[in-house]
Amino acid sequence: MRKPNSMKGLEDLGRVRLSKNFFLRDFLHSEIADFYRIPNIPDDPDLAIEAGSRLCEELLEPLQATFGRLHIRSGYRSREVNEFGNRNKLNCSTNAATAADHIWDMRDADGCMGATACVVVPWLVDNCDRQEDWQRLAWWIHDHLPYASLCFFPKLWAFNIQWHERPARRISSYVAPRGVLTKPGMANHEGSHAEWYAGFPDLQR
């Protein structure tokens, strides 16, 4: 698929179905792109579709099937949007660091494919009330889904969830307790963490 060069082409791209419940258009919104009028369009639609499909099928679909509708905060970023965000200190890392992450259509330095979305789980907001309760969902995902990385944020416990060909299985947070919750080599990484998410729904496919 070629990069769209017309509104009709962009409409067609947005209609591409990534999984049962998600279409590419769901992930093209960007406040940076909208406010600063920078097109947020993949240079390589085929790679973006392939990586985004894996993100949706393997991570977002089971999350939504289990906890109800997800709120997509952000997803795909073009190289131009991300570079502008990084240069202007708008919470974007460099393009090299964001490849196979928010930049779905750019492989990372190792040639690997990946995709990230920032999501909110309304069920968690409605059913948990302590600041540190983000850890309950983090451990549930760790025990049930093939995520590559998770990073949690303070507002509404939004979090980045990444699918990647070589998953690092690393969880970090800007919410207390801040820092790295787990990563390979830490004593808490293996085994079941079911005591953390008692009362959570069972995984649905």
Helices and strands as residue ranges (DSSP letters): H 7-14, G 24-27, H 31-36, H 45-55, I 56-60, H 61-67, E 71-74, H 79-87, H 95-98, E 114-120, H 122-127, G 131-133, H 134-144, E 149-152, G 155-157, E 159-164, E 170-173, E 179-182, G 194-197
